[in-house]
Amino acid sequence: MPAPTSTAKPAAKGASKPAATPDARGTKKAPSTAAGVKAGAKPVAKAAAAESTAASTAAPPAAVLTISSKNYSSWSLRGFLLCRLAGLDVAEARVSADDPAIRAELLLQSSSFLVPRLDHEGLRIWDTLAIAEYLHELKPEAGLLPRDRAARAHCRSISGEMHSGFANLRSALPMNLKAHHPGFKVWSGAQGDIVRILAIWTECLKTYGGPYLFGPAPTLADAMYAPVCARFTTYDVPLDARSRAYCKTMLALPAMKEWTTAAREEPDEMEELDVEF
Ligand SMILES: N[C@@H](CCC(=O)N[C@@H](CS)C(=O)NCC(=O)O)C(=O)O
């Protein structure tokens, strides 16, 4: 894994320009700056054509989050939520999930072409947990991690568990924000993951009082489990009252609603999704 570099090449020729929208904590955010990440960038992402002409003249945005499909990419969603929770104003660069030319271009830029990836002030940070830790260092006051040391350790533990685990759930119930499958039959292999996740949530909600996993404000852990809330809704997974309320709270986060709306407007790129993505 390469070290983050300060000479990183631009992530994308064109990044879509987020409109002024409320962030996850409900505050109004200024629109990001121009679309082109850096002048002269090679085309590695689908550009917002209307904005590309402004790229050479406007100042590049300080922060760019590279993501892929808003409908399918659960890791992209996590990265987006983390930036919003931290209050970091990011421009978005989109990479197509299935365009071989774009994938080849990305591979030239970084040996890890997984998304999300955050480019910030000349640094390139990839992998969701690394992005989260970076954002926490950058904006400690945002509360991405709880103040209390024990709660912070707990938050890191369950976030790590999501990051490295639940493979059965991820492959059996892939994120698909556009879909709804009432009465979906969950494969028994995934059922164990569901039971464990509900136990994690119940412990947190009881210990810290909700409505988020670590109390009154969303943290890293909520960003990590947000796609699970979406999956449980898509696949109509039976939930106890407390977990159902938690999912409802999460899906009502302004940043989550903004993402879901954009996901629903996304053109269908895949006819059928039967692999983890
Ligand atoms: N461990 C990584 C996982 C990231 C990941 O798997 N991202 C998927 C999209 S959800 C990806 O970029 N896959 C590459 C591809 O589909 O081309 C993280 O935490 O960021």
The ligand as an ORCA input file, in Angstrom:
! r2SCAN-3c Opt
* xyz 0 1
  N     -11.799     -1.197      2.568
  C     -12.237     -0.236      1.591
  C     -13.335     -0.797      0.741
  C     -13.662      0.098     -0.412
  C     -14.383     -0.631     -1.527
  O     -14.451     -1.862     -1.545
  N     -14.895      0.146     -2.456
  C     -15.547     -0.406     -3.652
  C     -16.830      0.347     -3.954
  S     -18.048      0.180     -2.715
  C     -14.643     -0.212     -4.837
  O     -14.059      0.841     -4.982
  N     -14.516     -1.229     -5.671
  C     -13.697     -1.128     -6.859
  C     -14.451     -1.244     -8.085
  O     -15.614     -1.612     -8.034
  O     -13.903     -0.892     -9.105
  C     -12.664      1.039      2.332
  O     -12.870      0.971      3.519
  O     -12.758      2.116      1.727
*
